[in-house]
Amino acid sequence: MSAPHLPKVAGIDPTVPAPAHTAEPLSGLPTPPIAPGAMIQDRLAGWVSDLTTLHELTERLIRTGTVDEALREVLRAGAALVGARRGMAVLEPADGLGPTTTIGLGLAHADIGTIETVPRSATSYGRILDDLPDEPLAERRRPGAVAVPDLFADEGLDPRHREVAARLGYAASYAVPLVTGTAGRLGAAVWLYDEPAEPAEGRRHLVGLYGQYASEHLARLVELERGRARMATIAEELLPSRLPRVPGVRLAARHRTGPQGGGDWYDALPLPEGALGLAVGSVSGAGPSALAAMGRLRASLRAYAVMEGEDPVAVLSDLELLLRLTEPARSATALFAYAEPAHRRIVLAGAGHTPPLIVGERRTEFVETSLSAPLGMLACWEAPSVELAPEPGETVLLYTDGLLRRTGDSMDRAFARLHAAAATVPAADRSDPGAVADHVLRTVLPDGGTGDEDVVVLAARFE
């Protein structure tokens, strides 16, 4: 029977014997005194080193801009502090308002799923999240922290936990809460050791300080994420819940809301005699006020389109007058198209808006529209309309300038990128306006783009 192994402090193996060449100290000789100044200098040097380390880690953390990025940085920094190579962070705000996520370090997605099959009450991070009392094996070394120096030494270890730990190859854990005084509990982070171990007292103190700072930073990111989610929800509620079905044309729309919630919008409404009104626009500004202005402008355009939709210039002229009278400090761009699918005829007018794009088997070209100022910029807006006749199977793309600005390129290069993306739509996707819009978005903005602008794409394929 092998002798029981002792838990070790991270980085120090107590089972390693002293070197054989080390001589025993001679008895009877006085021990040289240690100068008090040297002890103070050593202690100060240790403090300076710890503060430098903490400063570097927090500097890296503050540069993260999303919850997932921050959690990954917390895991990397904590692993360096406690001497572990794997870990897991669980974000689960106590107020239940979200967002919730789980991020791993050195763990595959399947590994995280395997760990989550263990009853939460049997895990160190679960006891923090559920605020459960410590079991005999778990020790609280800092306020709220849970150290489990040797999992397999616990005879009462949950069988499922024993099985998972053996399968993934970890034998100890150290977990800390992510909590603030104002936001409450946000989640927990746990680091896993390959062998029985626990962090030294100094390292526990450092990771505790780092955890406090990280929790405050995470609380700010959580509030920002919630604000973005609320803005996206409001924006989606102000846009059409579904597109109309009109014989002779198929429609698809894509909308990406910026972090601050911009005022980009689209609309499609059936008009008398089988006609169809298509509109896209963008209101200046961001945030709740821009969203409210967007909702008012879209509702007004729908009313004008029903009354005089066959004349797009009149529709935009009325819209400009309304905007100038009700919101003189705001401007907007807009494009309205009156379509007769049965005759494959479109009459459109734009106010400071980007030109539509025709995508077909034989051509990919921008519609030549006259230059005009945005709504609200001049005392009286007016611009001539443009008429076009799409061929059967061609798709007309209406979009907002956020699609171009998110590329980070100059406008000329952004237009060229958009044209190239539309020209390379696979033949199998040209019959589906949604597939055309998706291909354009993926090609123009492969990583989502660099800006914060809203993006709207409205595709109409004529049969």
N, C-alpha and C positions, 0 to 999 in steps of 0.2 A: 504494500500500500504506500503510495507516494505521500510525502509530507505536504501539508497544506501550504499553498503559496500565499504570500502576504501581499496586500494591495501596495502598489507603488505610487509615488508622487510622479506626475507627468514629467518626463525627462530624467528621472532618477530611478535606477533599478536597485532595490535594496538587496536583491539576491546575489549581486556581483560581489565576490569576496575581495578583501583588501589585497593589494599586490604583495607577492611573496617576498620581494626584496625590501619591503618596509620594515625597519627595525623597531622593536618596542622601545618606548622612551625609558631612559635610565631613571631608576627610582632614586629619590633623595636629592635630585637637582631642582633648584627653584625654577618655576615657570616665569619666563620673562614677562614683565607687565606690558599690557597693551595701552598705548597712549590714548587718553580720552579723545584727543583731537583727531586721531586716525579713525576711531569709530564714528565720530560725527561726520567726517569727510566721506567715509564709505556710505553712510546712510544718506547723505545729501546727494552723492553721486547716483545712488539707486533711485532716489526720488526724481532726479533730473532725467534719468533714463526712462523711467516709467511715464513721466509727463510728456517727454518727446514722443514716445511710442503712441501714447493716447492722442496727442495732437495730430500725428500723421494719419492715424486711423480715422479720426473724426473728419479730417480734411477730405479724405477719400469718400467718406460717407455723405458729406454735405453736397458733393457734386452729383449725386444720384437724383433723378427727377421723377422716377416712378416707384410704386410700391415694390414691384418685383425686383428692380435694380437695387433698391435699398436692402431688401431681405437677403439678396445674394451677397452684398457687401458685408452685411452683419455676420453672415455665416463664415465668410472668408476671414474677417478680422477676428471673430471669436475663436475660430479654429487655431489661428496663430497664437492667441493669448492662452488658451487652455491646453494646447499641445495635442490636438486631435486632428485627424485628416478628413473626417466625415461629419455631417450634421444635417439638421432639418429645422426649418422655421415654419411655424404655423401661424397665420394671421387669422384671427377670429375675434373681432371686437365684441366686447361684452354686451353692448347695447343692441346687438343683433342686426344692425343696419348695413353691415358689410363694409367693404368688400372682404371676401374670404378667399384664401389661397394657401397652398403649401409649396415650399421651395426646398430643394435638396442640394446638398454639397457632397460630391463624391458618391451620390446615390442615383441610380437610374430611376426612371419613372416607375418601372415595375417594382423596384426595391421599396420605394415610398408606399406604393399600394400594399406591399406585403406587410410593412410596419403598421399600416393603418388597420390591418385585420386583427391586431392585438387589442384587447379591450383597453380603452383609454385609461381607466382607473388603475391599470397595471403598469403604465408607463410614467416616466418622470415628467414629461411635458404634459401628459394628460392630467396629472394631479395638479399642475399649475393652472391649466385651463379650466378645470372643474372645481378648483379650490378645495381639493380633498386633503385630509390630514396625512402626514407622512407615515409610511409603513416602516417597520423596524430597520429594513436595509437602507432606506433613503435617509440622508442627513441633510438638513438645511444649513448650509455653510455661509450664505449671505441671506439677507431678507428676501424671502420668496424663492431663492435658488434651491435646487434639489440635486444632490450628488448621490450617485449609486456607484461606489467604487468597485464592486464585484458582483455582477448579476448572478453568476452561477453558484455563489456561496450562499444564496438565499434558498433555503429548502421550501419556502412557501411561494416561490416564484410561479407566476401564472404559467401553466403548461404551454399555452400558445406563445407567450412571450419567450420562453426558453427555446422553443422550436425555431422561432423567427430569428432570435439572436444567434443561435448556432448556424442557421442557414446563411445569414448575412455576415457572420464573423465578427460580431462586436461583443465585448464582455463588460463594458462599463459605460456610464453616461453622466453628463453634467448638463443640467437644464437651468435656464434663467427666464424669468418673466419679462415680457415687453409691456410695460405699464407706465402710465403717467398719472399725475395727481388730478388732472382735469378730464382727460379722455377715459380714464380707467384702464382696465385690462384690454390690450390690443391682441396679444397672442403670447407665444413662447418660442424659444430657440433651444435646441438640444444638440449636443455634440457627442459623438460616439467614439469610444476607444476600442482598438483591436484587442487589447489586453486589459486586465484589471488595473485601473489607474484612477487618479483624481488630480485636479490642478492644485498647485501649491497655494498657500494663503495669499501671497502677493499677487499671483495671477488671478485668483478669485476676486480680489479687491479691484484689480484693473478691469476685468470683464464686467464686474458690477457697475463701475463708473461708465464704462462704454455702453452698457445696456441702457442706462438711464438716458444718456444723450441720444442713443439710437431710437429709443422709444419716443422721445419728443419729436425727432425728425420724422419718424413713421406716422405719428399722429397728424402732423401737418400734411403729409402726402395722402393719408387716408381722407382727410377733409377735402383736399383738392380733388381726389378721385371721386368722392361723392358728389361734389359740385359739378364735375364734368358729366357724371351720369345723369344728374338732374337736368342739366342743360340739354343733353342729348335727348332725354325723354320728352322734354317740352317741345324741342324742335321737331321731333317725329310726330308729336300729336298735332302740331300746326300744319303739317304737310298731309297730302292725300293718303288715306288709309289703304286705298286700292285705286288702280287706274281703270278708266272706263273701257268698255268693249264697244268698238265702233267698226262696222263692216269695212273691209278694205285696208285696215291698218292694224299693226300690232305694236304695243307700247311696252317699254321697260324703263325703270328709273333706278338710279343709284345715288345715295346720299351719304356722305361722310361728314360728321360734325366735328368741327375743330375743338380744341381743348376749352376755349372760352365761350363757345357757343356763338357762332356767327349768324348772319342774317340771310344766308343763301336759301333759295326756295325754288320749287318747280310746281307746275300744275298742268292738268289735262282735263278738259271738261267738254262733254258733248254739247253741241249747239244745234239749232233747228236745221231741218232739211239734210240731216246726215253729216253735217259739218263737225269739225273738231277744233277746239282751241288749245294751243300748246304755249306754255310760258315758262321762262326761267328768269331769275333775277337775283340781285344781291343788294342788301341794305348796308349802308356804311355803319361802322361800329361793331361792337361785340358785347356779349353778355345779355342779361334779361331785357334791357331796353331795346337792343337790336332785334331780339326775338319777338318782342311785342310789336315793334314797328313792322317787322316782316309779316306777322299775322294780319295786321290791319291792311297792309298793302296788297297782300294776296287776296284777301276777301273783297277789297274794292275792285281789283282787276277782274275778278270773276263777275261782279255785277256789271261792269262796263262791257265785258266780253259778251254777255248775254244780250245787252241792249244794242251794241254796235260792233260785234266781233268781226263782221266782214270788212271793216275798215280798221286795220291795226294801228294806223297813225292816230285815228280819233281815240282809240282805247288808251294809247300811251299819253296822248295830250291831256285827256281827262285825269289820268293817274298823276301826271306831273302837276297839274293844277291843285289836286287834292293834297299832294305831298307838300307843295309850297305853302299852302294855306294852313295846314294842320301841324306840320313839322318843318318849319323853315330852316332849322339848323342841321337837317339831315339830307343826304343825297342817296340816290339809288340808281343802279343800272337794271335794265329790263329788256327782254325780247319777247314779243308776242307774235305768234303765227296763227293765221286762219287757214285751216286745211280742209280741202274737199277730197276725201279719199277716193270717192267714186270716179273723180276726174283726174286724180293724181295731180292736184294743183294746190300750191301753197302761196299765200301772200303774207309777208312778214315785215315787221319794222323793229328796229332796235334803238335803244337809248343808251349810248356808251357801253354797249355790250359786245362780247366776243362773237365773231361770225359763226353761224352753223357750219357743220361739216357733212358733206354727202359721201356715203360709203357704199360702193357697189362693185360689181365684177369688172366693169369697164372704166370706172373713174373713182378717184378719191380726191375731192377738191373742196376748198372752202367756198361758201356762198359770198359773193361780192355784195356787201352792204355799204351804204353810205356812212361816212364818219358823222357821228353826232355826239352831243354832250350827254352826260348822265342826267337823270331827272333831278330837278332841284338846283341845278348849277346855273341855269339861265333864267331870265325873266319870263321867257316863253319858249317852250320846246316844240320843235317840229322838224321832221325829217321825212324824206320820201320813202315809200314802201318798195319792196322788192318782190317780184314774182318768180317762182321756179316750178319746174315740173319734174319730180323724181320719176325715174324709170321703174318698171315693176321689179321688185326684189331689192331696191335700194333703200338704205337706212339713212335717215336724217338725224344727226346728233346735235342736240342743244346742250350747252354746258356753261358753267360759270368760270370766271377767271381764276378761282381757287385751284382748278385743275392745272393751270399753267404756272401759277405762283409757287405751288408746292414743289415744283421741279427744282427750284433754286437757280434756274438759268435765266438768261435774258429773255425778253418776250419773243424775240425772233427765234431763238433756239428752242424755246418752249413750244412755239407753234410748229416748228419743224419736227420736234419729237412727237407731237400729237398727230401730225399728218403721217409720219412714218408708222406709228402704232396702228392707225386706222387702215393704212394700206396693207398691213401684214395680218389682217384678220383671216384666220384659216377659212377655207371654203366651206368646211362643214359647219362653221359657226355663223355664217352670214345670213342664214335663214332665221336666226333667233336674235332679236334685238337685245335681250338680256346678255347673251353670250358676247355680242359685239361690245356692249358697254363694259363687261367684265374684262375682256381682252385689252381694251383701251386703257382701263384703269391699271391693270397689272403691268402693262408695258410702259406707260408714262410714269407711273409711281410704283416701281417694284417693291420699295420698302416703306410705302406710305407717304413719302415726301418729307421735306424738311420744314415746311411752314406750319402755321396754325390755322390756316384758312379753311373754311368749309369747302366741300367739293360736291357739285351736283352734275349728274349726267342724265339727260332724258333722251331716249332713243325711240324713234318712230320708223318702223319698217313698213313700206307700202307694197301691197300685194299686186 
